[in-house]
Amino acid sequence: MASPKLFTLEGKGLKLDSEADIEPHIKDLKASNDFEEIRLQGNTIGVDASKALAPVLSSQKNLQ
């Protein structure tokens, strides 16, 4: 059995306020829609960055 596909920014201490701030960090997440687990804890994600992240998260069909 293959190990779960994980995307993580966990514990990086990032301060992502805008779409431009988050974009370079989520390019791998946007490139694939088969992640099973996404870890974002340990970072600050502002409103505008969250708005950019939301459609990317909703495109993930295999989240557990």
PDBQT receptor file of N, H, CA, C and O in Angstrom, charges set to zero:
ATOM      1  N   MET A   1       0.849  -1.183   0.000  1.00  0.00    +0.000 N 
ATOM      2  CA  MET A   1       0.000   0.000   0.000  1.00  0.00    +0.000 C 
ATOM      3  C   MET A   1       0.892   1.243   0.000  1.00  0.00    +0.000 C 
ATOM      4  O   MET A   1       1.846   1.315   0.775  1.00  0.00    +0.000 OA
ATOM      5  N   ALA A   2       0.598   2.203  -0.843  1.00  0.00    +0.000 N 
ATOM      6  H   ALA A   2      -0.176   2.144  -1.473  1.00  0.00    +0.000 HD
ATOM      7  CA  ALA A   2       1.373   3.437  -0.930  1.00  0.00    +0.000 C 
ATOM      8  C   ALA A   2       1.109   4.306   0.296  1.00  0.00    +0.000 C 
ATOM      9  O   ALA A   2       0.016   4.287   0.861  1.00  0.00    +0.000 OA
ATOM     10  N   SER A   3       2.120   5.062   0.696  1.00  0.00    +0.000 N 
ATOM     11  H   SER A   3       3.009   5.077   0.237  1.00  0.00    +0.000 HD
ATOM     12  CA  SER A   3       1.937   5.958   1.831  1.00  0.00    +0.000 C 
ATOM     13  C   SER A   3       1.064   7.138   1.411  1.00  0.00    +0.000 C 
ATOM     14  O   SER A   3       1.016   7.489   0.232  1.00  0.00    +0.000 OA
ATOM     15  N   PRO A   4       0.372   7.751   2.378  1.00  0.00    +0.000 N 
ATOM     16  CA  PRO A   4      -0.519   8.868   2.052  1.00  0.00    +0.000 C 
ATOM     17  C   PRO A   4       0.258  10.016   1.428  1.00  0.00    +0.000 C 
ATOM     18  O   PRO A   4       1.418  10.250   1.767  1.00  0.00    +0.000 OA
ATOM     19  N   LYS A   5      -0.374  10.714   0.534  1.00  0.00    +0.000 N 
ATOM     20  H   LYS A   5      -1.316  10.524   0.259  1.00  0.00    +0.000 HD
ATOM     21  CA  LYS A   5       0.248  11.860  -0.103  1.00  0.00    +0.000 C 
ATOM     22  C   LYS A   5       0.022  13.079   0.792  1.00  0.00    +0.000 C 
ATOM     23  O   LYS A   5      -1.113  13.484   1.042  1.00  0.00    +0.000 OA
ATOM     24  N   LEU A   6       1.124  13.649   1.265  1.00  0.00    +0.000 N 
ATOM     25  H   LEU A   6       2.047  13.319   1.062  1.00  0.00    +0.000 HD
ATOM     26  CA  LEU A   6       1.083  14.719   2.255  1.00  0.00    +0.000 C 
ATOM     27  C   LEU A   6       1.626  16.020   1.670  1.00  0.00    +0.000 C 
ATOM     28  O   LEU A   6       2.680  16.031   1.035  1.00  0.00    +0.000 OA
ATOM     29  N   PHE A   7       0.895  17.121   1.889  1.00  0.00    +0.000 N 
ATOM     30  H   PHE A   7       0.038  17.112   2.405  1.00  0.00    +0.000 HD
ATOM     31  CA  PHE A   7       1.381  18.466   1.597  1.00  0.00    +0.000 C 
ATOM     32  C   PHE A   7       1.502  19.167   2.935  1.00  0.00    +0.000 C 
ATOM     33  O   PHE A   7       0.548  19.178   3.714  1.00  0.00    +0.000 OA
ATOM     34  N   THR A   8       2.663  19.757   3.219  1.00  0.00    +0.000 N 
ATOM     35  H   THR A   8       3.438  19.748   2.586  1.00  0.00    +0.000 HD
ATOM     36  CA  THR A   8       2.834  20.408   4.513  1.00  0.00    +0.000 C 
ATOM     37  C   THR A   8       3.615  21.712   4.431  1.00  0.00    +0.000 C 
ATOM     38  O   THR A   8       4.601  21.835   3.704  1.00  0.00    +0.000 OA
ATOM     39  N   LEU A   9       3.143  22.662   5.192  1.00  0.00    +0.000 N 
ATOM     40  H   LEU A   9       2.341  22.562   5.782  1.00  0.00    +0.000 HD
ATOM     41  CA  LEU A   9       3.865  23.893   5.492  1.00  0.00    +0.000 C 
ATOM     42  C   LEU A   9       4.065  23.977   7.011  1.00  0.00    +0.000 C 
ATOM     43  O   LEU A   9       4.395  25.035   7.547  1.00  0.00    +0.000 OA
ATOM     44  N   GLU A  10       3.863  22.871   7.675  1.00  0.00    +0.000 N 
ATOM     45  H   GLU A  10       3.595  22.012   7.239  1.00  0.00    +0.000 HD
ATOM     46  CA  GLU A  10       3.849  22.781   9.123  1.00  0.00    +0.000 C 
ATOM     47  C   GLU A  10       5.112  23.359   9.763  1.00  0.00    +0.000 C 
ATOM     48  O   GLU A  10       6.234  23.011   9.396  1.00  0.00    +0.000 OA
ATOM     49  N   GLY A  11       4.891  24.257  10.737  1.00  0.00    +0.000 N 
ATOM     50  H   GLY A  11       3.979  24.539  11.035  1.00  0.00    +0.000 HD
ATOM     51  CA  GLY A  11       5.970  24.757  11.570  1.00  0.00    +0.000 C 
ATOM     52  C   GLY A  11       6.979  25.670  10.894  1.00  0.00    +0.000 C 
ATOM     53  O   GLY A  11       8.064  25.882  11.435  1.00  0.00    +0.000 OA
ATOM     54  N   LYS A  12       6.661  26.209   9.744  1.00  0.00    +0.000 N 
ATOM     55  H   LYS A  12       5.779  26.036   9.304  1.00  0.00    +0.000 HD
ATOM     56  CA  LYS A  12       7.621  27.069   9.043  1.00  0.00    +0.000 C 
ATOM     57  C   LYS A  12       7.595  28.516   9.540  1.00  0.00    +0.000 C 
ATOM     58  O   LYS A  12       8.481  29.299   9.199  1.00  0.00    +0.000 OA
ATOM     59  N   GLY A  13       6.598  28.876  10.336  1.00  0.00    +0.000 N 
ATOM     60  H   GLY A  13       5.878  28.240  10.613  1.00  0.00    +0.000 HD
ATOM     61  CA  GLY A  13       6.515  30.232  10.862  1.00  0.00    +0.000 C 
ATOM     62  C   GLY A  13       6.289  31.290   9.798  1.00  0.00    +0.000 C 
ATOM     63  O   GLY A  13       6.755  32.422   9.926  1.00  0.00    +0.000 OA
ATOM     64  N   LEU A  14       5.572  30.917   8.748  1.00  0.00    +0.000 N 
ATOM     65  H   LEU A  14       5.194  29.998   8.644  1.00  0.00    +0.000 HD
ATOM     66  CA  LEU A  14       5.313  31.837   7.646  1.00  0.00    +0.000 C 
ATOM     67  C   LEU A  14       4.220  32.839   8.016  1.00  0.00    +0.000 C 
ATOM     68  O   LEU A  14       3.275  32.504   8.729  1.00  0.00    +0.000 OA
ATOM     69  N   LYS A  15       4.360  34.057   7.527  1.00  0.00    +0.000 N 
ATOM     70  H   LYS A  15       5.128  34.329   6.947  1.00  0.00    +0.000 HD
ATOM     71  CA  LYS A  15       3.308  35.067   7.688  1.00  0.00    +0.000 C 
ATOM     72  C   LYS A  15       2.802  35.377   6.286  1.00  0.00    +0.000 C 
ATOM     73  O   LYS A  15       3.429  36.131   5.540  1.00  0.00    +0.000 OA
ATOM     74  N   LEU A  16       1.674  34.795   5.939  1.00  0.00    +0.000 N 
ATOM     75  H   LEU A  16       1.165  34.183   6.545  1.00  0.00    +0.000 HD
ATOM     76  CA  LEU A  16       1.122  34.879   4.591  1.00  0.00    +0.000 C 
ATOM     77  C   LEU A  16      -0.133  35.743   4.635  1.00  0.00    +0.000 C 
ATOM     78  O   LEU A  16      -1.195  35.298   5.070  1.00  0.00    +0.000 OA
ATOM     79  N   ASP A  17       0.004  36.971   4.182  1.00  0.00    +0.000 N 
ATOM     80  H   ASP A  17       0.867  37.333   3.828  1.00  0.00    +0.000 HD
ATOM     81  CA  ASP A  17      -1.112  37.909   4.259  1.00  0.00    +0.000 C 
ATOM     82  C   ASP A  17      -1.889  38.033   2.954  1.00  0.00    +0.000 C 
ATOM     83  O   ASP A  17      -3.104  38.228   2.965  1.00  0.00    +0.000 OA
ATOM     84  N   SER A  18      -1.190  37.921   1.835  1.00  0.00    +0.000 N 
ATOM     85  H   SER A  18      -0.203  37.763   1.826  1.00  0.00    +0.000 HD
ATOM     86  CA  SER A  18      -1.830  38.178   0.545  1.00  0.00    +0.000 C 
ATOM     87  C   SER A  18      -1.751  36.949  -0.364  1.00  0.00    +0.000 C 
ATOM     88  O   SER A  18      -1.072  35.969  -0.059  1.00  0.00    +0.000 OA
ATOM     89  N   GLU A  19      -2.456  37.032  -1.474  1.00  0.00    +0.000 N 
ATOM     90  H   GLU A  19      -3.008  37.828  -1.722  1.00  0.00    +0.000 HD
ATOM     91  CA  GLU A  19      -2.381  35.967  -2.480  1.00  0.00    +0.000 C 
ATOM     92  C   GLU A  19      -0.942  35.823  -2.979  1.00  0.00    +0.000 C 
ATOM     93  O   GLU A  19      -0.460  34.709  -3.181  1.00  0.00    +0.000 OA
ATOM     94  N   ALA A  20      -0.263  36.948  -3.176  1.00  0.00    +0.000 N 
ATOM     95  H   ALA A  20      -0.654  37.853  -3.012  1.00  0.00    +0.000 HD
ATOM     96  CA  ALA A  20       1.134  36.911  -3.641  1.00  0.00    +0.000 C 
ATOM     97  C   ALA A  20       2.046  36.237  -2.611  1.00  0.00    +0.000 C 
ATOM     98  O   ALA A  20       3.014  35.572  -2.980  1.00  0.00    +0.000 OA
ATOM     99  N   ASP A  21       1.737  36.409  -1.326  1.00  0.00    +0.000 N 
ATOM    100  H   ASP A  21       0.951  36.949  -1.027  1.00  0.00    +0.000 HD
ATOM    101  CA  ASP A  21       2.543  35.777  -0.276  1.00  0.00    +0.000 C 
ATOM    102  C   ASP A  21       2.404  34.261  -0.290  1.00  0.00    +0.000 C 
ATOM    103  O   ASP A  21       3.391  33.545  -0.127  1.00  0.00    +0.000 OA
ATOM    104  N   ILE A  22       1.184  33.771  -0.484  1.00  0.00    +0.000 N 
ATOM    105  H   ILE A  22       0.382  34.353  -0.617  1.00  0.00    +0.000 HD
ATOM    106  CA  ILE A  22       0.935  32.334  -0.373  1.00  0.00    +0.000 C 
ATOM    107  C   ILE A  22       1.222  31.578  -1.670  1.00  0.00    +0.000 C 
ATOM    108  O   ILE A  22       1.526  30.386  -1.641  1.00  0.00    +0.000 OA
ATOM    109  N   GLU A  23       1.126  32.260  -2.787  1.00  0.00    +0.000 N 
ATOM    110  H   GLU A  23       0.879  33.228  -2.811  1.00  0.00    +0.000 HD
ATOM    111  CA  GLU A  23       1.240  31.606  -4.095  1.00  0.00    +0.000 C 
ATOM    112  C   GLU A  23       2.477  30.702  -4.247  1.00  0.00    +0.000 C 
ATOM    113  O   GLU A  23       2.320  29.559  -4.674  1.00  0.00    +0.000 OA
ATOM    114  N   PRO A  24       3.686  31.152  -3.924  1.00  0.00    +0.000 N 
ATOM    115  CA  PRO A  24       4.844  30.272  -4.122  1.00  0.00    +0.000 C 
ATOM    116  C   PRO A  24       4.828  29.033  -3.222  1.00  0.00    +0.000 C 
ATOM    117  O   PRO A  24       5.457  28.022  -3.534  1.00  0.00    +0.000 OA
ATOM    118  N   HIS A  25       4.109  29.120  -2.115  1.00  0.00    +0.000 N 
ATOM    119  H   HIS A  25       3.598  29.941  -1.861  1.00  0.00    +0.000 HD
ATOM    120  CA  HIS A  25       4.075  28.009  -1.168  1.00  0.00    +0.000 C 
ATOM    121  C   HIS A  25       3.048  26.945  -1.544  1.00  0.00    +0.000 C 
ATOM    122  O   HIS A  25       3.143  25.809  -1.080  1.00  0.00    +0.000 OA
ATOM    123  N   ILE A  26       2.066  27.295  -2.379  1.00  0.00    +0.000 N 
ATOM    124  H   ILE A  26       1.989  28.218  -2.756  1.00  0.00    +0.000 HD
ATOM    125  CA  ILE A  26       1.010  26.334  -2.714  1.00  0.00    +0.000 C 
ATOM    126  C   ILE A  26       1.067  25.861  -4.163  1.00  0.00    +0.000 C 
ATOM    127  O   ILE A  26       0.128  25.224  -4.641  1.00  0.00    +0.000 OA
ATOM    128  N   LYS A  27       2.156  26.163  -4.866  1.00  0.00    +0.000 N 
ATOM    129  H   LYS A  27       2.919  26.680  -4.478  1.00  0.00    +0.000 HD
ATOM    130  CA  LYS A  27       2.224  25.757  -6.276  1.00  0.00    +0.000 C 
ATOM    131  C   LYS A  27       2.154  24.239  -6.427  1.00  0.00    +0.000 C 
ATOM    132  O   LYS A  27       1.520  23.750  -7.362  1.00  0.00    +0.000 OA
ATOM    133  N   ASP A  28       2.798  23.472  -5.521  1.00  0.00    +0.000 N 
ATOM    134  H   ASP A  28       3.313  23.869  -4.761  1.00  0.00    +0.000 HD
ATOM    135  CA  ASP A  28       2.704  22.010  -5.593  1.00  0.00    +0.000 C 
ATOM    136  C   ASP A  28       1.294  21.526  -5.282  1.00  0.00    +0.000 C 
ATOM    137  O   ASP A  28       0.814  20.558  -5.872  1.00  0.00    +0.000 OA
ATOM    138  N   LEU A  29       0.646  22.200  -4.362  1.00  0.00    +0.000 N 
ATOM    139  H   LEU A  29       1.036  22.987  -3.883  1.00  0.00    +0.000 HD
ATOM    140  CA  LEU A  29      -0.730  21.856  -4.010  1.00  0.00    +0.000 C 
ATOM    141  C   LEU A  29      -1.666  22.104  -5.186  1.00  0.00    +0.000 C 
ATOM    142  O   LEU A  29      -2.603  21.337  -5.408  1.00  0.00    +0.000 OA
ATOM    143  N   LYS A  30      -1.417  23.167  -5.936  1.00  0.00    +0.000 N 
ATOM    144  H   LYS A  30      -0.656  23.790  -5.756  1.00  0.00    +0.000 HD
ATOM    145  CA  LYS A  30      -2.235  23.481  -7.109  1.00  0.00    +0.000 C 
ATOM    146  C   LYS A  30      -1.961  22.521  -8.267  1.00  0.00    +0.000 C 
ATOM    147  O   LYS A  30      -2.837  22.272  -9.095  1.00  0.00    +0.000 OA
ATOM    148  N   ALA A  31      -0.748  21.988  -8.318  1.00  0.00    +0.000 N 
ATOM    149  H   ALA A  31      -0.037  22.190  -7.645  1.00  0.00    +0.000 HD
ATOM    150  CA  ALA A  31      -0.343  21.128  -9.431  1.00  0.00    +0.000 C 
ATOM    151  C   ALA A  31      -0.945  19.725  -9.351  1.00  0.00    +0.000 C 
ATOM    152  O   ALA A  31      -0.988  19.013 -10.355  1.00  0.00    +0.000 OA
ATOM    153  N   SER A  32      -1.403  19.328  -8.181  1.00  0.00    +0.000 N 
ATOM    154  H   SER A  32      -1.368  19.906  -7.366  1.00  0.00    +0.000 HD
ATOM    155  CA  SER A  32      -1.946  17.980  -8.003  1.00  0.00    +0.000 C 
ATOM    156  C   SER A  32      -3.199  18.058  -7.140  1.00  0.00    +0.000 C 
ATOM    157  O   SER A  32      -3.255  18.836  -6.189  1.00  0.00    +0.000 OA
ATOM    158  N   ASN A  33      -4.198  17.253  -7.473  1.00  0.00    +0.000 N 
ATOM    159  H   ASN A  33      -4.152  16.621  -8.246  1.00  0.00    +0.000 HD
ATOM    160  CA  ASN A  33      -5.417  17.260  -6.652  1.00  0.00    +0.000 C 
ATOM    161  C   ASN A  33      -5.633  15.930  -5.940  1.00  0.00    +0.000 C 
ATOM    162  O   ASN A  33      -6.765  15.564  -5.621  1.00  0.00    +0.000 OA
ATOM    163  N   ASP A  34      -4.539  15.210  -5.692  1.00  0.00    +0.000 N 
ATOM    164  H   ASP A  34      -3.620  15.507  -5.950  1.00  0.00    +0.000 HD
ATOM    165  CA  ASP A  34      -4.711  13.904  -5.032  1.00  0.00    +0.000 C 
ATOM    166  C   ASP A  34      -4.022  13.811  -3.672  1.00  0.00    +0.000 C 
ATOM    167  O   ASP A  34      -3.657  12.718  -3.237  1.00  0.00    +0.000 OA
ATOM    168  N   PHE A  35      -3.842  14.949  -2.996  1.00  0.00    +0.000 N 
ATOM    169  H   PHE A  35      -4.139  15.837  -3.349  1.00  0.00    +0.000 HD
ATOM    170  CA  PHE A  35      -3.287  14.904  -1.640  1.00  0.00    +0.000 C 
ATOM    171  C   PHE A  35      -4.322  14.320  -0.689  1.00  0.00    +0.000 C 
ATOM    172  O   PHE A  35      -5.519  14.571  -0.824  1.00  0.00    +0.000 OA
ATOM    173  N   GLU A  36      -3.847  13.546   0.266  1.00  0.00    +0.000 N 
ATOM    174  H   GLU A  36      -2.874  13.342   0.375  1.00  0.00    +0.000 HD
ATOM    175  CA  GLU A  36      -4.729  12.948   1.268  1.00  0.00    +0.000 C 
ATOM    176  C   GLU A  36      -4.678  13.712   2.588  1.00  0.00    +0.000 C 
ATOM    177  O   GLU A  36      -5.608  13.641   3.391  1.00  0.00    +0.000 OA
ATOM    178  N   GLU A  37      -3.592  14.438   2.804  1.00  0.00    +0.000 N 
ATOM    179  H   GLU A  37      -2.836  14.496   2.152  1.00  0.00    +0.000 HD
ATOM    180  CA  GLU A  37      -3.429  15.170   4.055  1.00  0.00    +0.000 C 
ATOM    181  C   GLU A  37      -2.732  16.494   3.764  1.00  0.00    +0.000 C 
ATOM    182  O   GLU A  37      -1.787  16.552   2.978  1.00  0.00    +0.000 OA
ATOM    183  N   ILE A  38      -3.215  17.566   4.413  1.00  0.00    +0.000 N 
ATOM    184  H   ILE A  38      -3.983  17.520   5.052  1.00  0.00    +0.000 HD
ATOM    185  CA  ILE A  38      -2.635  18.897   4.254  1.00  0.00    +0.000 C 
ATOM    186  C   ILE A  38      -2.412  19.463   5.655  1.00  0.00    +0.000 C 
ATOM    187  O   ILE A  38      -3.337  19.525   6.465  1.00  0.00    +0.000 OA
ATOM    188  N   ARG A  39      -1.185  19.871   5.927  1.00  0.00    +0.000 N 
ATOM    189  H   ARG A  39      -0.434  19.821   5.269  1.00  0.00    +0.000 HD
ATOM    190  CA  ARG A  39      -0.839  20.433   7.231  1.00  0.00    +0.000 C 
ATOM    191  C   ARG A  39      -0.375  21.876   7.060  1.00  0.00    +0.000 C 
ATOM    192  O   ARG A  39       0.569  22.151   6.319  1.00  0.00    +0.000 OA
ATOM    193  N   LEU A  40      -1.039  22.782   7.743  1.00  0.00    +0.000 N 
ATOM    194  H   LEU A  40      -1.806  22.559   8.344  1.00  0.00    +0.000 HD
ATOM    195  CA  LEU A  40      -0.726  24.206   7.632  1.00  0.00    +0.000 C 
ATOM    196  C   LEU A  40      -0.372  24.836   8.978  1.00  0.00    +0.000 C 
ATOM    197  O   LEU A  40      -0.039  26.020   9.020  1.00  0.00    +0.000 OA
ATOM    198  N   GLN A  41      -0.433  24.086  10.072  1.00  0.00    +0.000 N 
ATOM    199  H   GLN A  41      -0.704  23.124  10.038  1.00  0.00    +0.000 HD
ATOM    200  CA  GLN A  41      -0.249  24.655  11.399  1.00  0.00    +0.000 C 
ATOM    201  C   GLN A  41       1.142  25.255  11.583  1.00  0.00    +0.000 C 
ATOM    202  O   GLN A  41       2.108  24.860  10.930  1.00  0.00    +0.000 OA
ATOM    203  N   GLY A  42       1.210  26.230  12.501  1.00  0.00    +0.000 N 
ATOM    204  H   GLY A  42       0.425  26.551  13.032  1.00  0.00    +0.000 HD
ATOM    205  CA  GLY A  42       2.471  26.890  12.798  1.00  0.00    +0.000 C 
ATOM    206  C   GLY A  42       2.768  28.061  11.881  1.00  0.00    +0.000 C 
ATOM    207  O   GLY A  42       3.899  28.547  11.832  1.00  0.00    +0.000 OA
ATOM    208  N   ASN A  43       1.756  28.516  11.154  1.00  0.00    +0.000 N 
ATOM    209  H   ASN A  43       0.838  28.122  11.194  1.00  0.00    +0.000 HD
ATOM    210  CA  ASN A  43       1.896  29.644  10.238  1.00  0.00    +0.000 C 
ATOM    211  C   ASN A  43       0.732  30.604  10.461  1.00  0.00    +0.000 C 
ATOM    212  O   ASN A  43      -0.291  30.229  11.033  1.00  0.00    +0.000 OA
ATOM    213  N   THR A  44       0.896  31.837  10.007  1.00  0.00    +0.000 N 
ATOM    214  H   THR A  44       1.728  32.141   9.543  1.00  0.00    +0.000 HD
ATOM    215  CA  THR A  44      -0.180  32.818  10.050  1.00  0.00    +0.000 C 
ATOM    216  C   THR A  44      -0.678  33.014   8.624  1.00  0.00    +0.000 C 
ATOM    217  O   THR A  44       0.079  33.389   7.729  1.00  0.00    +0.000 OA
ATOM    218  N   ILE A  45      -1.963  32.755   8.433  1.00  0.00    +0.000 N 
ATOM    219  H   ILE A  45      -2.579  32.450   9.160  1.00  0.00    +0.000 HD
ATOM    220  CA  ILE A  45      -2.558  32.895   7.105  1.00  0.00    +0.000 C 
ATOM    221  C   ILE A  45      -3.670  33.925   7.199  1.00  0.00    +0.000 C 
ATOM    222  O   ILE A  45      -4.693  33.702   7.847  1.00  0.00    +0.000 OA
ATOM    223  N   GLY A  46      -3.450  35.065   6.536  1.00  0.00    +0.000 N 
ATOM    224  H   GLY A  46      -2.619  35.246   6.010  1.00  0.00    +0.000 HD
ATOM    225  CA  GLY A  46      -4.404  36.165   6.576  1.00  0.00    +0.000 C 
ATOM    226  C   GLY A  46      -5.612  35.929   5.682  1.00  0.00    +0.000 C 
ATOM    227  O   GLY A  46      -5.709  34.918   4.987  1.00  0.00    +0.000 OA
ATOM    228  N   VAL A  47      -6.520  36.883   5.718  1.00  0.00    +0.000 N 
ATOM    229  H   VAL A  47      -6.441  37.704   6.282  1.00  0.00    +0.000 HD
ATOM    230  CA  VAL A  47      -7.785  36.770   4.984  1.00  0.00    +0.000 C 
ATOM    231  C   VAL A  47      -7.561  36.620   3.483  1.00  0.00    +0.000 C 
ATOM    232  O   VAL A  47      -8.118  35.712   2.866  1.00  0.00    +0.000 OA
ATOM    233  N   ASP A  48      -6.758  37.492   2.889  1.00  0.00    +0.000 N 
ATOM    234  H   ASP A  48      -6.305  38.230   3.390  1.00  0.00    +0.000 HD
ATOM    235  CA  ASP A  48      -6.559  37.437   1.437  1.00  0.00    +0.000 C 
ATOM    236  C   ASP A  48      -5.822  36.165   1.017  1.00  0.00    +0.000 C 
ATOM    237  O   ASP A  48      -6.124  35.589  -0.029  1.00  0.00    +0.000 OA
ATOM    238  N   ALA A  49      -4.867  35.729   1.818  1.00  0.00    +0.000 N 
ATOM    239  H   ALA A  49      -4.621  36.196   2.668  1.00  0.00    +0.000 HD
ATOM    240  CA  ALA A  49      -4.173  34.472   1.526  1.00  0.00    +0.000 C 
ATOM    241  C   ALA A  49      -5.145  33.301   1.666  1.00  0.00    +0.000 C 
ATOM    242  O   ALA A  49      -5.092  32.354   0.881  1.00  0.00    +0.000 OA
ATOM    243  N   SER A  50      -6.019  33.361   2.648  1.00  0.00    +0.000 N 
ATOM    244  H   SER A  50      -6.062  34.131   3.286  1.00  0.00    +0.000 HD
ATOM    245  CA  SER A  50      -7.020  32.308   2.831  1.00  0.00    +0.000 C 
ATOM    246  C   SER A  50      -7.978  32.232   1.659  1.00  0.00    +0.000 C 
ATOM    247  O   SER A  50      -8.383  31.147   1.242  1.00  0.00    +0.000 OA
ATOM    248  N   LYS A  51      -8.339  33.396   1.128  1.00  0.00    +0.000 N 
ATOM    249  H   LYS A  51      -8.010  34.277   1.467  1.00  0.00    +0.000 HD
ATOM    250  CA  LYS A  51      -9.232  33.428  -0.038  1.00  0.00    +0.000 C 
ATOM    251  C   LYS A  51      -8.569  32.774  -1.251  1.00  0.00    +0.000 C 
ATOM    252  O   LYS A  51      -9.244  32.140  -2.062  1.00  0.00    +0.000 OA
ATOM    253  N   ALA A  52      -7.261  32.926  -1.374  1.00  0.00    +0.000 N 
ATOM    254  H   ALA A  52      -6.712  33.441  -0.715  1.00  0.00    +0.000 HD
ATOM    255  CA  ALA A  52      -6.530  32.284  -2.475  1.00  0.00    +0.000 C 
ATOM    256  C   ALA A  52      -6.376  30.788  -2.229  1.00  0.00    +0.000 C 
ATOM    257  O   ALA A  52      -6.359  30.002  -3.176  1.00  0.00    +0.000 OA
ATOM    258  N   LEU A  53      -6.265  30.394  -0.973  1.00  0.00    +0.000 N 
ATOM    259  H   LEU A  53      -6.279  31.033  -0.204  1.00  0.00    +0.000 HD
ATOM    260  CA  LEU A  53      -6.078  28.991  -0.612  1.00  0.00    +0.000 C 
ATOM    261  C   LEU A  53      -7.377  28.184  -0.707  1.00  0.00    +0.000 C 
ATOM    262  O   LEU A  53      -7.342  27.003  -1.050  1.00  0.00    +0.000 OA
ATOM    263  N   ALA A  54      -8.503  28.797  -0.413  1.00  0.00    +0.000 N 
ATOM    264  H   ALA A  54      -8.532  29.757  -0.134  1.00  0.00    +0.000 HD
ATOM    265  CA  ALA A  54      -9.782  28.082  -0.348  1.00  0.00    +0.000 C 
ATOM    266  C   ALA A  54     -10.120  27.284  -1.604  1.00  0.00    +0.000 C 
ATOM    267  O   ALA A  54     -10.452  26.106  -1.476  1.00  0.00    +0.000 OA
ATOM    268  N   PRO A  55     -10.056  27.849  -2.807  1.00  0.00    +0.000 N 
ATOM    269  CA  PRO A  55     -10.398  27.041  -3.988  1.00  0.00    +0.000 C 
ATOM    270  C   PRO A  55      -9.408  25.908  -4.246  1.00  0.00    +0.000 C 
ATOM    271  O   PRO A  55      -9.767  24.875  -4.812  1.00  0.00    +0.000 OA
ATOM    272  N   VAL A  56      -8.170  26.109  -3.831  1.00  0.00    +0.000 N 
ATOM    273  H   VAL A  56      -7.878  26.948  -3.372  1.00  0.00    +0.000 HD
ATOM    274  CA  VAL A  56      -7.167  25.055  -3.986  1.00  0.00    +0.000 C 
ATOM    275  C   VAL A  56      -7.504  23.890  -3.076  1.00  0.00    +0.000 C 
ATOM    276  O   VAL A  56      -7.413  22.730  -3.479  1.00  0.00    +0.000 OA
ATOM    277  N   LEU A  57      -7.893  24.201  -1.848  1.00  0.00    +0.000 N 
ATOM    278  H   LEU A  57      -7.966  25.143  -1.521  1.00  0.00    +0.000 HD
ATOM    279  CA  LEU A  57      -8.283  23.144  -0.901  1.00  0.00    +0.000 C 
ATOM    280  C   LEU A  57      -9.543  22.419  -1.375  1.00  0.00    +0.000 C 
ATOM    281  O   LEU A  57      -9.641  21.198  -1.254  1.00  0.00    +0.000 OA
ATOM    282  N   SER A  58     -10.497  23.164  -1.910  1.00  0.00    +0.000 N 
ATOM    283  H   SER A  58     -10.418  24.155  -2.008  1.00  0.00    +0.000 HD
ATOM    284  CA  SER A  58     -11.729  22.527  -2.340  1.00  0.00    +0.000 C 
ATOM    285  C   SER A  58     -11.534  21.646  -3.572  1.00  0.00    +0.000 C 
ATOM    286  O   SER A  58     -12.382  20.805  -3.867  1.00  0.00    +0.000 OA
ATOM    287  N   SER A  59     -10.441  21.825  -4.285  1.00  0.00    +0.000 N 
ATOM    288  H   SER A  59      -9.751  22.508  -4.045  1.00  0.00    +0.000 HD
ATOM    289  CA  SER A  59     -10.162  20.974  -5.454  1.00  0.00    +0.000 C 
ATOM    290  C   SER A  59      -9.564  19.629  -5.064  1.00  0.00    +0.000 C 
ATOM    291  O   SER A  59      -9.469  18.727  -5.896  1.00  0.00    +0.000 OA
ATOM    292  N   GLN A  60      -9.163  19.490  -3.810  1.00  0.00    +0.000 N 
ATOM    293  H   GLN A  60      -9.241  20.224  -3.134  1.00  0.00    +0.000 HD
ATOM    294  CA  GLN A  60      -8.568  18.237  -3.344  1.00  0.00    +0.000 C 
ATOM    295  C   GLN A  60      -9.672  17.221  -3.065  1.00  0.00    +0.000 C 
ATOM    296  O   GLN A  60     -10.492  17.412  -2.166  1.00  0.00    +0.000 OA
ATOM    297  N   LYS A  61      -9.683  16.163  -3.827  1.00  0.00    +0.000 N 
ATOM    298  H   LYS A  61      -9.018  16.008  -4.557  1.00  0.00    +0.000 HD
ATOM    299  CA  LYS A  61     -10.776  15.182  -3.764  1.00  0.00    +0.000 C 
ATOM    300  C   LYS A  61     -10.491  13.980  -2.863  1.00  0.00    +0.000 C 
ATOM    301  O   LYS A  61     -11.397  13.196  -2.580  1.00  0.00    +0.000 OA
ATOM    302  N   ASN A  62      -9.236  13.824  -2.406  1.00  0.00    +0.000 N 
ATOM    303  H   ASN A  62      -8.500  14.461  -2.636  1.00  0.00    +0.000 HD
ATOM    304  CA  ASN A  62      -8.877  12.639  -1.625  1.00  0.00    +0.000 C 
ATOM    305  C   ASN A  62      -8.524  12.936  -0.188  1.00  0.00    +0.000 C 
ATOM    306  O   ASN A  62      -7.912  12.101   0.479  1.00  0.00    +0.000 OA
ATOM    307  N   LEU A  63      -8.895  14.114   0.313  1.00  0.00    +0.000 N 
ATOM    308  H   LEU A  63      -9.392  14.793  -0.228  1.00  0.00    +0.000 HD
ATOM    309  CA  LEU A  63      -8.571  14.448   1.697  1.00  0.00    +0.000 C 
ATOM    310  C   LEU A  63      -9.265  13.488   2.644  1.00  0.00    +0.000 C 
ATOM    311  O   LEU A  63     -10.405  13.076   2.431  1.00  0.00    +0.000 OA
ATOM    312  N   GLN A  64      -8.551  13.154   3.680  1.00  0.00    +0.000 N 
ATOM    313  H   GLN A  64      -7.624  13.489   3.853  1.00  0.00    +0.000 HD
ATOM    314  CA  GLN A  64      -9.105  12.219   4.674  1.00  0.00    +0.000 C 
ATOM    315  C   GLN A  64      -9.286  12.897   6.007  1.00  0.00    +0.000 C 
ATOM    316  O   GLN A  64      -9.741  12.267   6.962  1.00  0.00    +0.000 OA
TER     317      GLN A  64
